[in-house]
Amino acid sequence: MDMMTTLSEQAQRNLDQWLNDESIDAATKEELQGLQGQDKELEDRFYRDLEFGTGGLRGVIGAGSNRMNSYTVGRATQGLAEYIVSAHTGEGKPSVIIAHDSRHFSPEFSLEAALVLAGNGIVAKLFPSLRSTPELSFAVRNLKATGGIVITASHNPPEYNGYKVYNNSGGQLVPHEAEQVISNIREVSSFAAIKRISREEAEQQGLLVWLGKEEDEDFIQAVTAISVNRELLQGEAGKALNIVYTPLHGAGNLPVRAGLERLGFTNVSIVSEQEAPDGNFTTVKSPNPEEREAFTLAIKLGEEVDADILIGTDPDSDRMGAVVKDPDGKYFVLTGNQSGAIMIHYYLSQLQEQGKLPSNGAVIKTIVTSEMGAAIAEHYGATVFNTLTGFKYIGEKMNQFEQSGEHTYLFGYEESYGYLAGNYARDKDAVVAALLISEAAAYYKQQGKTLYDVLQELYEQFGHFQESLESRTLKGKDGVAQIQGIMESWRTDSPAEIAGVKVSEALDYSKGLDGLPKENVLKFLLEDGSWFCLRPSGTEPKIKVYFAVRGDSGADATARIQQLTAAVMQRVDG
């Protein structure tokens, strides 16, 4: 089955292995034979094994070692199964809960993972249709499972899918756990080594169990318990707030609507074109509530029904974006940092007002998240902790608090639209964020204020913080090298000043700063309180550059961030 190509040695070796492996079906081999002569495509599919990072797998769907398919999912699951069996110390069989979103092949990949787990003697508890990532995190904790898997690529384009792994606390694997799984995966020398049984065998042996409505109800109860003004919402405030919601074709539709209804929000309009699950995400360029374009249809509906707030959740419903009215009645898209600041202020102020704010309260944010939320949290007496980017680190910190009792977790968030109030899960939750920001909007509407008004008040009180993000997508093998080159350039030739402002400190997190795990991130602190940060994405072929300033006014902050961004990106784009 030799194919005459000019592939790299590694790609050729991987391709030959696939073509000669008897475990791989004929249709897959035919697809690969059909790519003969397309060296660039074959190189990208086979130059490496799809990398299992700390967030699991994520890649383009298709045949090949560097693609998401049933074989790469099976291999990853075999490695995970061996880790789970070796780490399991409790009585009975270990168990893993599996959920998936609306992407192409998500149900198939979920079942594949379940049958490999079952083949290794692990009970796979599977949701039969799409569920949100935070519900999976909650279910792992609630059902005392050994681990969890979510088949999702979050807000990536439609051609992607992914595989996220959770530990028994309901948090995504942290590096030292992921490294053990990665080591096991490397030991899976061929697809024939994957232990897999049929669905019928798994069900008969009690190794495949189907979850459903009971688990959904437990989750909704946990999420709605976070409300701090439930009585207010059950009255006029819940009816008065006019909400538009879009699930962007994903898993948020049922839980967000159920939660809003349970709390007393009766005036909710759904963007009908984006209500049904759709792996092509037909109505948007990207199903990402971080981008204004994703709200185009929601804004149109909002204008028709005169909505107070528009809410959008991403395909696996762990990120939430909100849009509110400005003084001119136009819709203003809140950034993740702005939404986070509003929710921290509302949640902590209400707990304080009701005498429920713990003296040892803690708020956790990431190193690329705005300092505005930190300033608000500290105003209410909470201690602020910084973690690396990725909610798994926030979850890990929550576990430490739970074990030590030193702090009471209140709120955690990332600038990338991920939030969690309450202790019921260990991953960001767009469902609770949708409910909490709606509750804040209802509360302030009773006082004659919009969330835009509240944001301006916070700026006046705490300072005019402004943040932005630039990213550059550099695909394929060459892109990886380019991103590494950019990072090394800034690491070895650190600037003394940027945009006329002195650099006061250069933080290289690859050295393991502040007791944090080592990560390829550079952050530069400037003398005027501004900062910028370079970070390769762990899940996409991108380098991200974060910027943050604090100005005396909105105009001052805008001018500062424009100057900083222009100076940094001129060098990045070199």
CORBELRA-V701265 format. One record per residue. N is the residue number from 1. SS is DSSP state (~ for helix, > for strand, _ for the rest). BURIAL is # if it has 16 or more other ideal C-beta (glycine too) atoms within 10 Angstrom, else .. Layout:
n | ss | burial
N | SS | BURIAL
N | SS | BURIAL
//
This chain:
n | ss | burial
1 | _ | .
2 | _ | .
3 | _ | #
4 | _ | .
5 | _ | #
6 | _ | .
7 | _ | #
8 | _ | #
9 | ~ | .
10 | ~ | .
11 | ~ | #
12 | ~ | #
13 | ~ | .
14 | ~ | #
15 | ~ | #
16 | ~ | .
17 | ~ | .
18 | ~ | #
19 | ~ | .
20 | ~ | .
21 | _ | .
22 | _ | .
23 | _ | .
24 | _ | #
25 | _ | .
26 | ~ | .
27 | ~ | .
28 | ~ | #
29 | ~ | #
30 | ~ | .
31 | ~ | .
32 | ~ | #
33 | ~ | .
34 | _ | .
35 | _ | #
36 | _ | .
37 | _ | .
38 | _ | .
39 | ~ | #
40 | ~ | .
41 | ~ | .
42 | ~ | #
43 | ~ | #
44 | ~ | #
45 | ~ | #
46 | ~ | #
47 | _ | #
48 | _ | .
49 | _ | #
50 | _ | #
51 | _ | .
52 | _ | #
53 | > | .
54 | _ | #
55 | _ | #
56 | > | #
57 | > | #
58 | > | #
59 | > | #
60 | > | #
61 | > | #
62 | _ | #
63 | _ | #
64 | _ | #
65 | _ | #
66 | _ | #
67 | _ | #
68 | > | #
69 | _ | #
70 | ~ | #
71 | ~ | #
72 | ~ | #
73 | ~ | #
74 | ~ | #
75 | ~ | #
76 | ~ | #
77 | ~ | #
78 | ~ | #
79 | ~ | #
80 | ~ | #
81 | ~ | #
82 | ~ | #
83 | ~ | #
84 | ~ | #
85 | ~ | #
86 | ~ | .
87 | ~ | .
88 | _ | #
89 | _ | .
90 | _ | .
91 | _ | .
92 | _ | .
93 | _ | .
94 | _ | #
95 | > | #
96 | > | #
97 | > | #
98 | > | #
99 | > | #
100 | > | #
101 | _ | #
102 | _ | #
103 | _ | #
104 | _ | #
105 | _ | #
106 | ~ | #
107 | ~ | #
108 | ~ | .
109 | ~ | #
110 | ~ | #
111 | ~ | #
112 | ~ | #
113 | ~ | #
114 | ~ | #
115 | ~ | #
116 | ~ | #
117 | ~ | #
118 | ~ | #
119 | ~ | #
120 | _ | #
121 | _ | #
122 | _ | #
123 | > | #
124 | > | #
125 | > | #
126 | > | #
127 | > | #
128 | _ | .
129 | _ | .
130 | _ | #
131 | _ | #
132 | _ | #
133 | ~ | #
134 | ~ | #
135 | ~ | #
136 | ~ | #
137 | ~ | #
138 | ~ | #
139 | ~ | #
140 | ~ | #
141 | ~ | #
142 | ~ | #
143 | _ | .
144 | _ | .
145 | _ | #
146 | _ | #
147 | > | #
148 | > | #
149 | > | #
150 | > | #
151 | > | #
152 | _ | #
153 | _ | #
154 | _ | #
155 | _ | #
156 | _ | #
157 | _ | .
158 | _ | #
159 | _ | .
160 | > | #
161 | > | #
162 | > | #
163 | > | #
164 | > | #
165 | > | #
166 | > | #
167 | _ | #
168 | _ | #
169 | _ | #
170 | _ | #
171 | _ | #
172 | > | #
173 | _ | #
174 | _ | #
175 | ~ | #
176 | ~ | .
177 | ~ | #
178 | ~ | #
179 | ~ | .
180 | ~ | #
181 | ~ | #
182 | ~ | #
183 | ~ | .
184 | ~ | #
185 | ~ | #
186 | ~ | .
187 | ~ | .
188 | _ | #
189 | _ | .
190 | _ | .
191 | ~ | #
192 | ~ | .
193 | ~ | .
194 | _ | #
195 | _ | #
196 | _ | #
197 | _ | #
198 | _ | .
199 | ~ | .
200 | ~ | .
201 | ~ | .
202 | ~ | #
203 | ~ | .
204 | ~ | .
205 | _ | .
206 | _ | .
207 | _ | #
208 | > | #
209 | > | #
210 | > | .
211 | > | #
212 | _ | .
213 | ~ | .
214 | ~ | .
215 | ~ | #
216 | ~ | #
217 | ~ | .
218 | ~ | #
219 | ~ | #
220 | ~ | #
221 | ~ | .
222 | ~ | #
223 | ~ | #
224 | ~ | #
225 | _ | .
226 | _ | #
227 | _ | #
228 | _ | #
229 | _ | #
230 | ~ | .
231 | ~ | .
232 | ~ | #
233 | ~ | #
234 | ~ | .
235 | ~ | .
236 | ~ | .
237 | ~ | #
238 | ~ | #
239 | ~ | .
240 | ~ | .
241 | _ | #
242 | _ | #
243 | > | #
244 | > | #
245 | > | #
246 | > | #
247 | _ | #
248 | _ | #
249 | _ | #
250 | _ | #
251 | _ | #
252 | ~ | #
253 | ~ | #
254 | ~ | #
255 | ~ | #
256 | ~ | #
257 | ~ | #
258 | ~ | #
259 | ~ | #
260 | ~ | #
261 | ~ | .
262 | ~ | #
263 | ~ | #
264 | _ | #
265 | _ | #
266 | _ | .
267 | _ | .
268 | > | #
269 | > | #
270 | > | #
271 | _ | #
272 | ~ | .
273 | ~ | #
274 | ~ | #
275 | _ | .
276 | _ | .
277 | _ | #
278 | _ | #
279 | _ | #
280 | _ | .
281 | _ | #
282 | _ | .
283 | _ | #
284 | _ | #
285 | _ | .
286 | _ | #
287 | _ | #
288 | _ | #
289 | _ | #
290 | _ | #
291 | _ | #
292 | ~ | .
293 | ~ | .
294 | ~ | #
295 | ~ | #
296 | ~ | .
297 | ~ | #
298 | ~ | #
299 | ~ | #
300 | ~ | .
301 | ~ | #
302 | ~ | #
303 | ~ | .
304 | ~ | .
305 | ~ | .
306 | _ | .
307 | _ | #
308 | _ | #
309 | > | #
310 | > | #
311 | > | #
312 | > | #
313 | > | #
314 | _ | #
315 | _ | #
316 | _ | #
317 | _ | #
318 | _ | #
319 | _ | #
320 | > | #
321 | > | #
322 | > | #
323 | > | #
324 | > | #
325 | > | #
326 | _ | .
327 | _ | .
328 | _ | .
329 | _ | .
330 | _ | .
331 | > | #
332 | > | #
333 | > | #
334 | _ | #
335 | _ | #
336 | ~ | #
337 | ~ | #
338 | ~ | #
339 | ~ | #
340 | ~ | #
341 | ~ | #
342 | ~ | #
343 | ~ | #
344 | ~ | #
345 | ~ | #
346 | ~ | #
347 | ~ | #
348 | ~ | #
349 | ~ | #
350 | ~ | #
351 | ~ | #
352 | ~ | .
353 | ~ | .
354 | _ | .
355 | _ | .
356 | _ | .
357 | _ | #
358 | _ | .
359 | _ | .
360 | _ | .
361 | > | #
362 | > | #
363 | > | #
364 | > | #
365 | > | #
366 | > | #
367 | _ | #
368 | _ | #
369 | _ | #
370 | _ | #
371 | _ | #
372 | ~ | #
373 | ~ | #
374 | ~ | #
375 | ~ | #
376 | ~ | #
377 | ~ | #
378 | ~ | .
379 | ~ | .
380 | _ | #
381 | _ | .
382 | _ | #
383 | > | #
384 | > | #
385 | > | #
386 | > | #
387 | > | #
388 | _ | #
389 | _ | #
390 | _ | #
391 | ~ | #
392 | ~ | #
393 | ~ | #
394 | ~ | #
395 | ~ | #
396 | ~ | #
397 | ~ | #
398 | ~ | #
399 | ~ | #
400 | ~ | .
401 | ~ | #
402 | ~ | .
403 | ~ | .
404 | ~ | .
405 | _ | .
406 | _ | .
407 | _ | #
408 | > | #
409 | > | #
410 | > | #
411 | > | #
412 | > | #
413 | > | #
414 | > | #
415 | _ | #
416 | _ | #
417 | _ | #
418 | > | #
419 | > | #
420 | > | #
421 | > | #
422 | _ | #
423 | _ | .
424 | _ | #
425 | _ | #
426 | _ | #
427 | _ | #
428 | _ | #
429 | _ | #
430 | ~ | #
431 | ~ | #
432 | ~ | #
433 | ~ | #
434 | ~ | #
435 | ~ | #
436 | ~ | #
437 | ~ | #
438 | ~ | #
439 | ~ | #
440 | ~ | #
441 | ~ | #
442 | ~ | #
443 | ~ | #
444 | ~ | #
445 | ~ | #
446 | _ | .
447 | _ | .
448 | _ | .
449 | _ | .
450 | _ | #
451 | ~ | #
452 | ~ | #
453 | ~ | #
454 | ~ | #
455 | ~ | #
456 | ~ | #
457 | ~ | .
458 | ~ | #
459 | ~ | #
460 | ~ | .
461 | ~ | .
462 | ~ | #
463 | _ | #
464 | > | #
465 | > | #
466 | > | #
467 | > | #
468 | > | #
469 | > | #
470 | > | .
471 | > | .
472 | > | #
473 | > | .
474 | _ | #
475 | _ | .
476 | ~ | .
477 | ~ | .
478 | ~ | .
479 | ~ | .
480 | ~ | .
481 | ~ | .
482 | ~ | #
483 | ~ | #
484 | ~ | .
485 | ~ | .
486 | ~ | #
487 | ~ | #
488 | ~ | .
489 | ~ | .
490 | ~ | #
491 | ~ | .
492 | ~ | .
493 | _ | .
494 | _ | .
495 | _ | .
496 | _ | .
497 | > | .
498 | > | #
499 | _ | #
500 | _ | .
501 | > | #
502 | > | .
503 | > | #
504 | > | .
505 | > | .
506 | > | .
507 | > | .
508 | > | #
509 | ~ | #
510 | ~ | .
511 | ~ | .
512 | _ | .
513 | ~ | #
514 | ~ | .
515 | ~ | .
516 | _ | .
517 | _ | #
518 | _ | .
519 | _ | #
520 | _ | #
521 | > | #
522 | > | #
523 | > | #
524 | > | #
525 | > | .
526 | > | #
527 | _ | .
528 | _ | #
529 | _ | #
530 | _ | #
531 | > | #
532 | > | #
533 | > | #
534 | > | #
535 | > | #
536 | > | #
537 | _ | .
538 | _ | .
539 | _ | #
540 | _ | #
541 | _ | .
542 | > | #
543 | > | #
544 | > | #
545 | > | #
546 | > | #
547 | > | #
548 | > | #
549 | > | #
550 | > | #
551 | > | #
552 | _ | .
553 | _ | .
554 | ~ | .
555 | ~ | .
556 | ~ | .
557 | ~ | #
558 | ~ | .
559 | ~ | .
560 | ~ | #
561 | ~ | #
562 | ~ | .
563 | ~ | #
564 | ~ | #
565 | ~ | #
566 | ~ | .
567 | ~ | #
568 | ~ | #
569 | ~ | .
570 | ~ | .
571 | ~ | .
572 | ~ | .
573 | ~ | .
574 | _ | .
//
